[in-house]
Amino acid sequence: MEKLIQKLTPNIINNTKKDLKQQVNFIWYLFNLINNEIPHAKKYTQISFNKFVEIIYLEFPKSKDQGFIEKLYDRNDSCFEFDNGLIPICDNIFIYLKNEYGEESMEVLYSNNSDKRILDKIDKIALECFNSETPFGKIYLLSEHEGNFSLKDFILNDYNVDLNLNYNDDIIPFHEKTTNKLSKNNDKGLVILYGLPGTGKTTYLRNLTKLIRKRFIYVTPETAEIIASPHFLNFIMLFPNSILVIEDAESVLADRRQRANPVVTNLLNLSDGILSDCLHIQIICTFNIDISIIDKAFLRKGRLISKYNFGKLSANKVKILSQHLKHEMIMETESTLSEIYYQDDDLNIESEKKIGFNSYSTK
C-alpha cells in the first residue's frame, strides 16, 4: 500500500496543481482504497491540525514526502486552512485529515498487524494536540447555499446579566433547571422562551452562551425552513452535543393541525425519540406569541426541558432597576426591559444598546 502511495502521489500532484477538484477526488480515491484494505479506524476531534502535522513530520520524516495535504484560502480570515489530507506512516498505518463545515477531525487507519508502538505514539501526539477549549460566548450561524450547509462562528460582546436585577424572581428556579440540563453531555430536549417583545428573551439566551460550554448553532427566522431539508440531518450529525437555537420560531412551532410543516416533524424527532438518542442535540426556541398556539407535542413531558414566560418586570423590580441605571426619571410601574433600559433614548435605535444579540435587539 505504501508503494502505491509513493507511486501515485507525486504524479497526481504534478498533474493536478491547477485542478483542486481532481486533487480532492484523488484524496477520496486513496482514502476509500485504503479503507477497504485497512478496516480499523480511530477518530479524533478537536485536534490542532497545524501542531499535529508538525509533530508527525518530526517523528516520521518520511511521511512528509509521501503525504498529501490540501489547504484552502479563507478570504474572511485571510489565511490558509486545512481541508483534506492523507499521511502514510508505514505500510499499514495512515492518518486521514478532514475539515467538514469548519470542524477539523482525523482518523488513524490501521490493520490487525499494525505496530502497536507506532499507534501508541500517534495517540500520544494527538492528545498533546487536543484542544479542549470551547470558547464561551460564541455562536455559530447556520447558512445554506444550493444544498450545502456551513457554519460561521461569532464571538458575542461581553455582557454579564444579573438575573436578580433584570428579571422577576421566578426566573431563578427555571434558570437552575435549564442550565443544569443543557450542561449535560449526551442529553436531549427542548427549552422554550416566550413572552412579550422586549422582555429579555434574547438577553437571557445570550447569557446562556457564556455559561454552557457547548456549540450554539443559530438559525435565523428567515432560514428556519432549511431544517426540513433532507440534507440537514446529515449535516447536524457532525455536531453531536450541540444546542440548536431558533429565534422568533412562531411559524416553525405552529400547530400541525393548522398546516403541514416538515420543520416541526424534524424538530420533534431531534428533541425526543431514537434520533435524539443518537445525535444528542438540544434545542432552544424563542417566540413572542402565546404558548397555546404552538404544537402541543413540543410540550410533552420527556421532550420539554423547561419553559419560561418572559413578562413585564414587577413595579418594585422596575424601580430598583431604574435606580440602578441612574435614570433621570425613576419608573415605578410594570414595564418591559426595553422600556426601562431605553427610556432616555428617544427612540434613537442608533444609540448604543446594552441587551440582545445585536446592538439594537431587545427581545
C-alpha positions as CSV (number, residue, x, y, z in Angstrom):
1,M,0.0,0.0,0.0
2,E,2.8,2.4,0.8
3,K,4.4,1.7,-2.5
4,L,1.1,2.6,-4.2
5,I,1.1,5.9,-2.4
6,Q,4.7,6.6,-3.4
7,K,4.0,5.8,-7.0
8,L,0.7,7.7,-7.4
9,T,1.0,10.7,-5.2
10,P,3.8,12.7,-6.9
11,N,2.4,12.0,-10.4
12,I,-1.1,13.1,-9.4
13,I,0.1,16.2,-7.6
14,N,2.2,17.3,-10.5
15,N,-0.6,16.9,-13.0
16,T,-3.3,18.5,-10.9
17,K,-1.7,21.5,-9.3
18,K,-4.2,23.7,-11.1
19,D,-7.2,21.4,-10.6
20,L,-8.3,21.5,-7.0
21,K,-11.3,19.2,-7.7
22,Q,-9.1,16.5,-9.0
23,Q,-6.8,16.7,-6.0
24,V,-9.7,16.3,-3.6
25,N,-11.1,13.5,-5.6
26,F,-7.7,11.8,-5.5
27,I,-7.7,12.0,-1.7
28,W,-11.1,10.4,-1.6
29,Y,-9.9,7.7,-4.0
30,L,-6.9,6.9,-1.8
31,F,-9.0,7.0,1.4
32,N,-11.6,4.6,0.0
33,L,-8.9,2.3,-1.3
34,I,-7.0,2.2,2.0
35,N,-10.2,1.9,4.0
36,N,-11.2,-1.2,2.2
37,E,-7.9,-2.9,2.9
38,I,-7.2,-1.4,6.4
39,P,-10.5,-1.9,8.2
40,H,-9.9,-0.3,11.6
41,A,-10.1,3.5,12.4
42,K,-9.7,5.6,15.5
43,K,-11.3,9.0,15.2
44,Y,-10.1,12.2,16.9
45,T,-11.8,15.6,17.1
46,Q,-10.8,19.0,18.5
47,I,-7.3,18.5,17.3
48,S,-5.0,21.4,16.4
49,F,-4.1,20.3,12.8
50,N,-1.1,22.6,12.4
51,K,0.6,21.4,15.6
52,F,-0.3,17.8,15.0
53,V,1.1,17.7,11.4
54,E,4.3,19.5,12.5
55,I,5.0,16.9,15.2
56,I,4.1,14.0,13.0
57,Y,6.6,15.1,10.3
58,L,9.3,15.4,13.0
59,E,8.6,11.9,14.4
60,F,8.0,10.3,11.0
61,P,10.2,12.3,8.5
62,K,9.4,10.1,5.5
63,S,5.7,10.8,5.8
64,K,6.3,14.4,4.8
65,D,7.4,13.4,1.3
66,Q,4.7,10.7,0.9
67,G,1.8,12.6,2.4
68,F,-0.8,14.7,0.6
69,I,-2.3,17.7,2.4
70,E,-4.6,20.3,0.8
71,K,-5.1,23.7,2.2
72,L,-7.7,26.2,1.1
73,Y,-7.5,30.0,1.4
74,D,-10.1,31.5,3.8
75,R,-10.9,35.0,2.4
76,N,-12.7,36.0,5.7
77,D,-9.8,35.2,8.0
78,S,-7.1,35.9,5.3
79,C,-5.3,32.6,6.0
80,F,-4.9,29.0,4.7
81,E,-6.8,26.3,6.5
82,F,-6.6,22.5,6.3
83,D,-9.2,21.0,4.0
84,N,-8.2,17.3,3.5
85,G,-5.1,15.3,3.9
86,L,-3.7,11.7,3.8
87,I,-0.4,10.9,5.6
88,P,1.1,7.4,5.3
89,I,3.1,6.5,8.4
90,C,4.0,2.9,7.4
91,D,2.7,0.2,5.2
92,N,-0.5,-0.4,7.2
93,I,-1.0,2.9,9.2
94,F,-2.4,6.0,7.6
95,I,-3.7,9.3,9.0
96,Y,-6.7,10.9,7.3
97,L,-7.3,14.5,8.0
98,K,-10.6,16.2,7.1
99,N,-12.3,19.5,7.5
100,E,-16.1,19.3,7.4
101,Y,-18.1,22.5,7.8
102,G,-15.2,24.1,9.6
103,E,-14.9,21.2,12.0
104,E,-11.5,19.6,11.9
105,S,-11.1,15.9,12.7
106,M,-8.8,13.0,11.9
107,E,-8.8,9.2,11.6
108,V,-5.9,6.8,12.2
109,L,-6.4,3.9,9.8
110,Y,-4.8,0.6,10.8
111,S,-5.0,-3.2,10.5
112,N,-4.7,-6.1,12.9
113,N,-1.0,-6.3,12.0
114,S,-0.2,-2.7,12.6
115,D,2.7,-1.8,15.0
116,K,1.1,-1.0,18.4
117,R,4.1,1.1,19.4
118,I,3.5,3.4,16.4
119,L,-0.2,3.6,17.1
120,D,0.5,4.5,20.8
121,K,2.9,7.2,19.7
122,I,0.3,8.7,17.3
123,D,-2.2,8.6,20.1
124,K,0.2,10.4,22.4
125,I,0.8,13.1,19.8
126,A,-2.9,13.5,19.2
127,L,-3.5,14.0,23.0
128,E,-0.8,16.6,23.1
129,C,-2.6,18.5,20.3
130,F,-6.0,18.2,21.8
131,N,-7.8,21.5,22.0
132,S,-10.3,21.2,24.9
133,E,-11.3,24.8,25.0
134,T,-14.7,25.7,23.5
135,P,-14.9,29.5,23.9
136,F,-17.8,30.8,26.0
137,G,-20.0,33.5,24.5
138,K,-19.7,32.1,21.0
139,I,-22.4,31.4,18.5
140,Y,-22.3,29.6,15.1
141,L,-24.5,31.0,12.4
142,L,-26.0,28.3,10.1
143,S,-26.4,29.1,6.4
144,E,-27.2,27.1,3.3
145,H,-26.5,27.6,-0.4
146,E,-27.6,25.2,-3.1
147,G,-27.9,22.4,-0.6
148,N,-24.5,23.0,1.0
149,F,-24.5,23.9,4.7
150,S,-21.9,26.0,6.5
151,L,-21.2,27.4,10.0
152,K,-19.6,30.8,10.7
153,D,-18.6,31.5,14.3
154,F,-19.1,34.8,16.0
155,I,-17.9,35.8,19.5
156,L,-20.6,37.8,21.2
157,N,-19.8,41.0,23.0
158,D,-19.0,40.5,26.7
159,Y,-22.1,41.2,28.8
160,N,-22.9,39.7,32.1
161,V,-26.6,39.6,33.0
162,D,-27.7,40.0,36.6
163,L,-30.8,37.8,36.7
164,N,-32.0,39.1,40.1
165,L,-31.8,42.6,38.8
166,N,-33.2,42.2,35.3
167,Y,-35.9,39.6,35.8
168,N,-38.7,38.6,38.1
169,D,-37.8,36.2,41.0
170,D,-39.4,33.2,39.4
171,I,-36.7,33.0,36.7
172,I,-34.2,31.6,39.2
173,P,-35.6,28.1,39.6
174,F,-36.2,28.0,35.8
175,H,-32.6,29.1,35.2
176,E,-31.1,26.5,37.5
177,K,-33.1,23.7,36.0
178,T,-32.3,24.8,32.4
179,T,-28.5,25.3,32.8
180,N,-28.2,22.0,34.7
181,K,-29.9,20.1,31.9
182,L,-28.2,21.9,29.0
183,S,-24.8,21.4,30.6
184,K,-25.1,17.6,30.4
185,N,-23.5,15.8,27.5
186,N,-25.3,13.1,25.6
187,D,-28.7,14.6,26.5
188,K,-31.7,15.9,24.6
189,G,-34.8,18.1,24.9
190,L,-36.3,21.5,24.2
191,V,-36.3,24.8,26.1
192,I,-38.9,27.4,25.2
193,L,-38.6,31.1,25.9
194,Y,-41.7,33.1,25.1
195,G,-43.5,36.2,26.0
196,L,-43.9,39.9,25.1
197,P,-41.3,41.6,22.8
198,G,-38.6,43.5,24.7
199,T,-38.8,41.4,27.9
200,G,-35.2,40.0,27.7
201,K,-35.5,36.6,25.9
202,T,-32.5,37.2,23.6
203,T,-30.6,38.7,26.5
204,Y,-31.2,35.6,28.6
205,L,-30.3,33.4,25.6
206,R,-27.1,35.3,25.0
207,N,-26.2,34.9,28.7
208,L,-26.6,31.1,28.3
209,T,-23.8,31.0,25.7
210,K,-21.4,32.3,28.3
211,L,-22.5,29.7,30.9
212,I,-22.6,26.5,28.9
213,R,-19.6,25.0,27.1
214,K,-21.4,23.7,24.1
215,R,-21.7,24.7,20.4
216,F,-24.7,27.0,19.9
217,I,-25.9,26.7,16.3
218,Y,-28.0,29.7,15.5
219,V,-30.8,29.5,12.9
220,T,-32.4,32.8,11.8
221,P,-36.2,33.0,11.3
222,E,-35.6,33.5,7.6
223,T,-33.6,30.3,7.2
224,A,-35.5,28.1,9.6
225,E,-37.1,26.2,6.7
226,I,-33.7,24.5,6.0
227,I,-34.3,22.3,9.0
228,A,-36.8,20.4,6.8
229,S,-34.1,19.8,4.1
230,P,-33.2,16.2,3.6
231,H,-29.6,17.2,3.9
232,F,-30.0,18.9,7.2
233,L,-29.9,15.7,9.3
234,N,-26.7,14.6,7.6
235,F,-25.2,17.9,8.5
236,I,-26.3,18.1,12.1
237,M,-24.9,14.6,12.7
238,L,-21.5,16.1,12.5
239,F,-22.1,18.2,15.6
240,P,-23.4,16.0,18.5
241,N,-23.9,17.6,21.9
242,S,-24.7,20.9,20.3
243,I,-27.6,23.3,21.0
244,L,-29.8,24.4,18.1
245,V,-31.1,27.9,18.6
246,I,-34.2,29.2,16.7
247,E,-35.2,32.7,17.4
248,D,-38.7,34.1,16.5
249,A,-39.8,30.5,16.0
250,E,-43.6,31.2,15.8
251,S,-44.0,29.8,12.3
252,V,-41.7,26.9,13.0
253,L,-43.5,25.6,16.1
254,A,-47.1,26.3,14.8
255,D,-49.7,23.6,15.4
256,R,-49.6,20.9,12.7
257,R,-53.4,20.8,12.7
258,Q,-53.3,24.3,11.1
259,R,-50.9,23.4,8.3
260,A,-48.5,20.6,7.4
261,N,-44.9,21.5,8.5
262,P,-41.9,19.2,7.9
263,V,-39.8,21.5,10.1
264,V,-42.0,20.6,13.1
265,T,-41.5,16.9,12.3
266,N,-37.7,17.2,12.2
267,L,-37.6,19.2,15.4
268,L,-39.8,16.7,17.3
269,N,-37.5,13.9,16.2
270,L,-34.4,15.8,17.2
271,S,-35.8,16.7,20.7
272,D,-37.1,13.2,21.6
273,G,-37.0,9.7,20.2
274,I,-34.5,7.4,18.6
275,L,-32.9,10.2,16.5
276,S,-32.4,12.4,19.6
277,D,-30.8,9.4,21.4
278,C,-28.3,9.2,18.6
279,L,-27.5,12.8,17.9
280,H,-27.8,14.3,21.5
281,I,-29.0,17.7,20.1
282,Q,-30.8,20.1,22.4
283,I,-33.0,22.9,21.1
284,I,-33.8,26.4,22.3
285,C,-36.8,28.2,20.7
286,T,-37.9,31.8,21.4
287,F,-41.2,33.4,20.2
288,N,-43.5,36.3,21.1
289,I,-46.9,34.6,20.7
290,D,-49.0,32.8,23.3
291,I,-47.7,29.3,24.0
292,S,-51.1,27.9,23.3
293,I,-50.6,28.4,19.6
294,I,-47.7,26.1,19.2
295,D,-47.9,22.3,18.5
296,K,-48.8,20.5,21.7
297,A,-46.2,17.8,21.0
298,F,-43.5,20.2,21.9
299,L,-44.8,20.5,25.5
300,R,-44.9,16.8,26.2
301,K,-43.1,15.5,29.3
302,G,-39.8,13.9,28.4
303,R,-39.3,16.3,25.4
304,L,-39.7,19.7,27.2
305,I,-36.8,20.6,29.4
306,S,-38.3,23.8,30.6
307,K,-40.3,26.8,29.5
308,Y,-40.5,30.4,30.8
309,N,-42.9,33.2,30.1
310,F,-41.0,36.5,30.0
311,G,-43.3,39.1,31.2
312,K,-43.1,42.7,32.4
313,L,-41.0,43.3,35.5
314,S,-43.0,43.9,38.7
315,A,-43.3,47.5,39.8
316,N,-40.8,47.0,42.6
317,K,-38.2,45.4,40.3
318,V,-38.7,48.2,37.8
319,K,-38.0,50.8,40.5
320,I,-34.8,49.0,41.6
321,L,-33.5,48.6,38.1
322,S,-34.3,52.2,37.1
323,Q,-32.4,53.4,40.1
324,H,-29.5,51.1,39.3
325,L,-29.3,52.5,35.8
326,K,-29.4,56.1,37.3
327,H,-32.1,57.3,35.0
328,E,-33.3,60.9,35.5
329,M,-36.9,59.6,35.9
330,I,-37.4,56.7,38.2
331,M,-40.1,54.3,36.8
332,E,-42.4,52.6,39.3
333,T,-44.9,50.8,37.1
334,E,-44.7,47.3,35.5
335,S,-42.6,47.6,32.4
336,T,-40.5,45.6,29.9
337,L,-36.7,45.6,29.9
338,S,-36.6,47.6,26.7
339,E,-38.9,50.3,28.2
340,I,-36.6,50.6,31.2
341,Y,-33.2,50.5,29.5
342,Y,-34.1,52.8,26.7
343,Q,-36.4,55.3,28.3
344,D,-33.9,58.1,27.7
345,D,-33.1,57.1,24.1
346,D,-36.0,58.9,22.5
347,L,-36.4,56.0,20.1
348,N,-32.9,56.5,18.6
349,I,-32.1,53.0,17.5
350,E,-28.6,54.0,16.5
351,S,-27.6,54.7,20.1
352,E,-25.6,52.0,21.9
353,K,-27.7,49.2,23.3
354,K,-27.0,47.1,26.2
355,I,-29.0,43.9,25.7
356,G,-29.8,41.4,22.9
357,F,-27.7,39.6,20.3
358,N,-27.5,42.6,18.0
359,S,-26.7,46.2,19.0
360,Y,-30.4,47.0,18.6
361,S,-32.1,43.8,19.7
362,T,-34.1,43.7,23.0
363,K,-36.0,40.5,22.6
